[in-house]
Amino acid sequence: MSVRRRFAATTLPAVLLVLSAPTPSLAQAPPATAAAPAETPAPGAPGKVTEQDFTPSVYTYEVGGRRDPFRSLLVRNPSEKDRVRPPGLAGIMVDELELQGTIKVKQAWVAMMRSPDNKSHLVRKGTTLFDGEVIDVSATEVTFRQNVNDPTNPKPFREVVKALALQKKS
C-alpha cells in the first residue's frame, strides 16, 4: 500500500467522526474550567445581570373587533334576561316587538311597534333597544341589528327584519 492510501485510510474515519459529531448549540454554555477564575463584571457593565432583566413586560391585548382569546368560551357573562331592564323602549327586546304600521314623515319613515305590555312605541333609524338597534325603516318593514351572545357565531349580531302583514283588498 502506498503512503497516500495509508494516510487516506487512517484519516478519513477520523474526519468523518469529527464532522458527524453534534455541534454545541448557542443555548448551552461551554463547560467551565477549574483553572480559570470567574470574573465578576463591574457595576453598570454590559454583562451585569440586574433585577430589571427578570421583570416581565406587561402585555395588553388589542381587541380590534375580535373576541378576547384569553376568555373561556365555556364561561358566559350573565345573560341578557338576568340583567335589569330599563323602563320604556330601551328595556324591550327585538323579539318582543310587533310591527303595527309605518308613517312617512319629512325626514324618513317611522315605525309604530307594539310591545308585550300592549303599548305602542314609535321607532326610527338609530333607536336603541335592550338587545339591539333599528338600522332601517321602510314602507313595509323594519330592520333591526340584534346583539347575540353566541361564541360559535363569527359576527356578534344578526339582522332581524319585521314586515307588515299586508292584507289583500277584496
C-alpha positions as CSV (number, residue, x, y, z in Angstrom):
1,M,0.0,0.0,0.0
2,S,1.2,3.4,-0.9
3,V,1.7,6.2,1.7
4,R,-1.1,8.2,0.2
5,R,-3.6,5.3,0.5
6,R,-2.5,4.5,4.0
7,F,-2.9,8.2,5.1
8,A,-6.3,8.4,3.5
9,A,-7.4,5.1,5.1
10,T,-6.4,6.3,8.6
11,T,-7.5,10.0,8.4
12,L,-10.8,9.6,6.6
13,P,-12.6,7.8,9.5
14,A,-11.3,10.5,11.9
15,V,-12.6,13.3,9.6
16,L,-16.0,11.7,9.3
17,L,-16.2,11.2,13.1
18,V,-15.5,14.9,13.7
19,L,-18.0,16.0,11.0
20,S,-20.8,13.8,12.3
21,A,-20.3,14.9,16.0
22,P,-23.1,17.1,17.2
23,T,-22.3,20.8,17.4
24,P,-22.9,22.6,20.7
25,S,-26.0,24.9,20.5
26,L,-25.9,28.5,21.4
27,A,-28.1,27.8,24.4
28,Q,-25.6,25.5,26.0
29,A,-22.8,27.2,27.9
30,P,-19.3,25.8,27.4
31,P,-18.0,23.8,30.3
32,A,-16.3,25.8,33.0
33,T,-12.7,25.0,33.6
34,A,-11.4,24.9,37.2
35,A,-8.2,26.7,36.2
36,A,-10.0,29.9,35.0
37,P,-11.4,32.0,37.9
38,A,-14.8,33.5,37.3
39,E,-14.6,37.2,36.8
40,T,-17.5,39.4,38.0
41,P,-18.2,42.4,35.9
42,A,-18.1,45.9,37.3
43,P,-21.4,47.5,38.3
44,G,-23.1,49.1,35.3
45,A,-21.1,46.9,32.9
46,P,-23.0,45.4,29.9
47,G,-22.5,41.8,31.3
48,K,-24.1,42.5,34.7
49,V,-27.5,40.9,35.4
50,T,-29.9,43.1,37.2
51,E,-33.3,42.6,38.8
52,Q,-34.8,44.6,35.9
53,D,-33.7,41.8,33.5
54,F,-36.0,39.3,35.3
55,T,-39.1,41.6,35.4
56,P,-41.6,40.5,32.7
57,S,-43.1,43.2,30.5
58,V,-46.8,43.9,30.7
59,Y,-48.9,42.7,27.8
60,T,-52.1,44.3,26.8
61,Y,-54.5,42.8,24.2
62,E,-55.8,45.0,21.4
63,V,-59.4,43.9,20.7
64,G,-59.7,45.3,17.2
65,G,-63.3,43.8,16.7
66,R,-62.3,40.3,17.7
67,R,-63.2,38.4,20.8
68,D,-60.6,38.0,23.6
69,P,-58.8,34.7,23.1
70,F,-57.9,34.5,26.8
71,R,-61.5,34.4,27.9
72,S,-63.1,30.9,28.1
73,L,-65.9,30.1,25.7
74,L,-67.5,27.9,28.3
75,V,-67.9,30.7,30.9
76,R,-70.6,33.1,29.8
77,N,-71.4,36.5,31.0
78,P,-74.8,36.9,32.8
79,S,-77.4,36.5,30.1
80,E,-79.5,39.5,28.9
81,K,-82.5,38.0,30.6
82,D,-80.8,38.3,34.0
83,R,-79.9,41.9,33.6
84,V,-82.2,44.6,34.9
85,R,-84.1,46.2,32.1
86,P,-84.5,49.9,32.0
87,P,-88.1,51.3,31.6
88,G,-89.6,52.1,28.3
89,L,-88.3,51.2,24.8
90,A,-84.7,50.8,26.0
91,G,-85.9,47.8,28.1
92,I,-87.7,45.9,25.3
93,M,-86.0,43.1,23.3
94,V,-86.2,42.9,19.5
95,D,-88.1,39.6,19.5
96,E,-90.8,41.1,21.7
97,L,-91.8,43.9,19.3
98,E,-94.5,43.6,16.7
99,L,-94.8,45.9,13.7
100,Q,-98.2,47.6,13.5
101,G,-97.6,50.2,10.8
102,T,-95.3,52.7,9.2
103,I,-95.7,56.5,8.9
104,K,-94.0,58.7,6.3
105,V,-92.6,62.0,7.8
106,K,-90.5,64.7,6.1
107,Q,-87.1,63.2,7.1
108,A,-87.8,59.4,6.8
109,W,-90.1,56.6,7.8
110,V,-91.2,56.0,11.4
111,A,-92.5,52.6,12.5
112,M,-95.2,52.0,15.1
113,M,-94.3,49.0,17.1
114,R,-96.4,47.2,19.8
115,S,-94.6,45.9,22.9
116,P,-95.7,42.8,25.0
117,D,-97.5,45.1,27.5
118,N,-99.7,46.2,24.6
119,K,-98.2,49.7,24.4
120,S,-97.4,51.4,21.1
121,H,-93.9,52.9,20.5
122,L,-92.6,55.0,17.6
123,V,-89.2,53.9,16.4
124,R,-87.0,55.4,13.7
125,K,-83.5,54.6,12.4
126,G,-81.0,54.7,15.2
127,T,-83.4,53.9,18.1
128,T,-81.7,51.6,20.6
129,L,-83.5,48.7,22.3
130,F,-82.4,46.3,25.1
131,D,-80.6,43.9,22.8
132,G,-80.1,45.8,19.6
133,E,-81.0,48.9,17.5
134,V,-83.1,49.9,14.5
135,I,-80.9,50.2,11.4
136,D,-83.6,50.8,8.7
137,V,-87.2,51.6,8.4
138,S,-89.0,51.4,5.0
139,A,-92.7,51.5,3.9
140,T,-93.3,47.8,4.7
141,E,-90.6,46.6,7.0
142,V,-88.2,47.4,9.9
143,T,-84.7,46.0,10.0
144,F,-83.0,45.5,13.4
145,R,-79.4,44.7,14.3
146,Q,-79.8,42.3,17.3
147,N,-76.8,41.5,19.5
148,V,-76.3,37.8,20.0
149,N,-74.3,36.0,22.6
150,D,-73.2,33.0,20.6
151,P,-69.4,32.2,20.7
152,T,-69.8,29.9,17.6
153,N,-71.1,32.8,15.5
154,P,-68.3,34.8,13.8
155,K,-70.5,38.0,14.0
156,P,-71.7,39.3,17.3
157,F,-75.0,40.4,15.8
158,R,-77.7,39.3,13.4
159,E,-80.2,41.2,11.3
160,V,-83.8,40.7,12.1
161,V,-86.5,42.0,9.6
162,K,-90.0,42.5,10.8
163,A,-92.5,43.1,7.9
164,L,-96.1,44.3,7.8
165,A,-98.7,41.6,7.3
166,L,-100.4,43.2,4.3
167,Q,-104.0,42.2,3.6
168,K,-105.5,41.9,0.2
169,K,-108.4,44.2,-0.7
170,S,-111.5,42.2,-1.7
